[in-house]
């Protein structure tokens, strides 16, 4: 069944339930996909429901992520067979339920796919927390000079909460075209290259750094790394005033 622009939350939940997810997990997944659709991030939207239905990745819909280390400034989670979206959802729920006294590093092993990272850090900003999140993915980016594909598209998302509720949420992939556009048929695999034209080596350098940061901390080929902290100040309103109406990251 192809993704449809008119799908409602109930429709999406029903389709995900058909894959074997329980009601709570289906609603968690549907919330992510529908938010991506509303924000125009179609490669992370309803096309991913069809992607899951096609069996693009191995699924164990009954699997639940585990928090295997819980310290005041450090947590480690393992997917335990669960799809990456649900690992992030569980870890973020845990941060909102028990925020760090000052800051906390959260490492998620075997977490894939993780979806639109801006969605997850926005939830933390709604809870008053500043956050930075990155995740890696299968090797899709080669060096700008050519050679084998070495890194994932490796997005980085940063959220800064604002007292007026208009948070800054920056979310950027290191690729000129997101792989999600390939999945939904809007781009070709050869379009997935480091962004920046003749300066693409900068995006490639960031992709390499994020790739190896995730692997070093997660200790697994796939994973995510989240930094979350209580803000010491509220800089966004003054920054918006300085921007004088310019659209800022995360605005709709």
DRENGU-67732 format. One record per residue (C-alpha): residue in one letter; x, y, z. Coordinates in Angstrom, 1 decimal. Layout:
<nodes>
code,X,Y,Z
A,X,Y,Z
...
</nodes>
This chain:
<nodes>
code,X,Y,Z
X,0.0,0.0,0.0
X,1.6,3.3,-1.0
X,1.8,6.3,1.3
X,-1.0,8.7,0.8
X,-1.0,12.4,1.4
X,-4.4,12.1,3.0
X,-3.4,9.5,5.6
X,-4.7,10.4,9.0
X,-3.0,9.4,12.3
X,-5.5,6.5,12.6
X,-4.7,5.3,9.1
X,-0.9,5.3,9.8
X,-1.3,3.7,13.2
X,-3.4,0.9,11.5
X,-0.7,0.3,8.9
X,2.0,0.1,11.6
X,-0.2,-2.2,13.7
X,-0.4,-4.4,10.6
X,3.4,-4.8,10.8
X,3.1,-6.1,14.3
X,3.8,-3.0,16.4
X,1.8,-2.6,19.5
X,-0.6,0.4,19.9
X,1.9,2.6,21.8
X,4.8,2.0,19.5
X,2.6,2.4,16.4
X,1.5,5.8,17.8
X,5.1,6.8,18.5
X,6.2,6.0,14.9
X,3.1,7.6,13.4
X,3.8,10.8,15.3
X,7.3,11.0,13.8
X,6.2,10.2,10.3
X,3.3,12.6,10.3
X,5.3,15.5,11.8
X,8.0,15.0,9.1
X,5.2,15.0,6.4
X,3.8,18.3,7.8
X,7.2,19.9,7.9
X,8.0,19.0,4.3
X,10.6,16.4,5.2
X,9.0,13.9,2.9
X,11.9,11.5,2.9
X,11.2,10.9,6.6
X,7.5,11.0,6.3
X,4.8,8.6,5.1
X,7.2,7.2,2.4
X,8.9,5.5,5.4
X,5.8,3.6,6.3
X,5.8,2.0,2.8
X,9.5,1.4,3.2
X,8.9,-0.6,6.3
X,6.0,-2.4,4.7
X,8.4,-3.4,1.8
X,10.7,-5.1,4.3
X,13.6,-2.7,3.6
X,15.0,-3.5,7.0
X,14.7,-6.4,9.3
X,12.0,-5.8,11.9
X,11.2,-7.3,15.2
X,8.1,-5.2,16.1
X,7.9,-6.8,19.6
X,11.5,-5.8,20.6
X,12.0,-3.1,23.2
X,15.1,-1.0,23.7
X,17.0,-1.3,27.0
X,18.8,1.3,29.1
X,21.9,-0.6,30.1
X,23.8,2.2,31.9
X,22.1,5.0,33.9
X,24.4,7.4,35.6
X,23.8,11.1,36.4
X,25.9,12.4,33.5
X,25.9,9.3,31.2
X,23.4,6.8,29.9
X,23.8,4.0,27.4
X,21.0,2.4,25.6
X,20.9,-0.7,23.3
X,18.3,-1.1,20.6
X,17.9,-4.8,21.7
X,16.4,-5.5,18.2
X,14.0,-2.5,18.3
X,13.8,-0.1,15.3
X,15.9,3.0,15.9
X,13.0,5.4,16.0
X,11.8,3.6,19.1
X,15.2,3.7,20.8
X,15.4,7.4,20.4
X,11.8,7.8,21.6
X,12.5,5.8,24.8
X,15.8,7.6,25.5
X,14.2,11.1,25.0
X,11.2,10.2,27.2
X,13.7,9.2,29.9
X,15.6,12.5,29.6
X,12.3,14.5,30.0
X,11.2,12.4,32.9
X,14.6,12.7,34.7
X,16.5,15.7,33.3
X,20.2,16.0,34.0
X,21.3,18.2,36.9
X,23.5,20.1,34.4
X,24.3,17.9,31.4
X,24.3,14.3,30.2
X,25.7,12.3,27.4
X,23.4,9.6,26.0
X,24.8,6.9,23.7
X,22.5,4.6,21.7
X,24.0,1.4,20.3
X,22.6,-0.4,17.3
X,20.0,2.3,16.7
X,18.9,2.5,13.1
X,17.0,4.2,11.4
X,16.7,7.3,13.6
X,14.6,9.4,11.2
X,14.4,13.2,11.3
X,16.7,14.2,14.1
X,15.1,17.6,14.5
X,11.9,15.9,15.6
X,13.6,14.3,18.6
X,15.6,17.4,19.8
X,12.5,19.6,19.4
X,10.8,17.4,21.9
X,13.7,18.1,24.3
X,13.5,21.8,23.7
X,9.7,21.7,24.4
X,10.8,20.3,27.8
X,13.2,23.2,28.3
X,16.4,21.3,27.5
X,19.2,22.2,25.0
X,20.3,19.3,22.9
X,22.6,18.1,20.1
X,22.0,14.8,18.4
X,23.8,12.9,15.6
X,23.4,9.4,14.1
X,25.2,7.5,11.4
X,23.8,5.3,8.7
X,24.9,2.9,5.9
X,27.9,4.1,3.9
X,26.5,6.4,1.2
X,29.0,9.3,0.9
X,32.3,9.0,-0.9
X,35.2,11.5,-0.8
X,34.5,14.4,-3.2
X,37.5,13.2,-5.2
X,35.9,9.8,-5.6
X,36.6,6.3,-4.3
X,34.5,4.0,-2.2
X,31.5,5.1,-0.1
X,32.9,5.7,3.4
X,30.3,7.3,5.6
X,26.6,7.7,6.1
X,24.8,11.0,5.4
X,25.2,11.6,9.2
X,22.9,14.4,10.1
X,23.4,16.7,13.1
X,20.5,18.4,14.9
X,20.7,21.1,17.5
X,17.8,22.5,19.5
X,17.9,25.6,21.8
X,14.8,26.2,23.8
X,13.2,29.6,24.0
X,11.0,31.1,26.7
X,8.5,32.2,24.0
X,8.2,28.7,22.7
X,9.8,29.5,19.4
X,12.8,27.2,19.7
X,15.7,27.1,17.3
X,16.0,23.7,15.8
X,18.8,23.2,13.2
X,18.9,19.9,11.5
X,21.2,19.2,8.5
X,22.5,16.2,6.7
X,26.0,16.1,5.3
X,24.6,15.1,1.9
X,23.4,17.4,-0.9
X,20.3,15.2,-1.3
X,18.9,13.2,1.6
X,18.8,9.4,1.1
X,15.1,9.6,2.0
X,14.5,11.3,-1.4
X,16.0,8.3,-3.0
X,13.7,6.0,-1.1
X,10.6,8.0,-2.2
X,11.8,8.2,-5.8
X,12.6,11.9,-5.9
X,16.4,11.5,-6.4
X,18.9,9.0,-7.7
X,21.6,7.3,-5.5
X,24.3,9.2,-7.4
X,22.7,12.4,-6.1
X,23.7,11.5,-2.6
X,27.1,13.3,-2.3
X,28.6,15.7,0.2
X,27.0,19.1,0.0
X,28.9,22.3,-0.9
X,29.9,22.0,-4.5
X,33.6,22.8,-4.8
X,33.8,23.0,-1.0
X,32.2,19.6,-0.5
X,35.3,18.4,1.4
X,34.0,20.4,4.4
X,30.7,18.4,4.5
X,32.7,15.2,4.0
X,35.0,16.1,6.9
X,32.0,16.6,9.2
X,30.5,13.3,8.0
X,33.7,11.5,8.8
X,34.0,13.1,12.2
X,30.4,12.3,13.1
X,30.7,8.7,11.7
X,33.7,7.9,13.9
X,32.3,9.7,16.9
X,29.2,7.5,16.9
X,31.2,4.4,16.3
X,33.8,5.2,19.0
X,31.1,5.9,21.6
X,28.5,3.4,20.6
X,31.0,0.7,19.9
X,28.8,-0.6,17.1
X,28.6,0.1,13.4
X,25.2,1.9,13.8
X,24.1,4.2,16.6
X,23.4,7.7,17.8
X,24.9,10.1,20.3
X,22.8,12.7,22.2
X,24.1,15.5,24.4
X,21.4,17.1,26.6
X,21.8,20.0,29.0
X,19.9,22.5,31.1
X,20.4,26.0,29.6
X,22.0,28.7,31.7
X,20.5,31.5,29.6
X,17.6,32.3,27.2
X,19.4,33.6,24.1
X,16.8,32.9,21.4
X,14.4,35.9,21.8
X,17.2,38.4,21.5
X,18.6,36.5,18.6
X,15.3,36.6,16.9
X,15.0,40.4,17.4
X,18.5,40.8,15.9
X,17.4,38.6,12.9
X,14.5,41.1,12.3
X,12.0,38.7,10.8
X,14.4,36.4,8.9
X,13.3,32.8,8.9
X,15.4,30.9,11.3
X,16.1,27.1,11.6
X,13.1,25.2,12.8
X,10.5,27.9,11.9
X,7.5,26.8,9.9
</nodes>
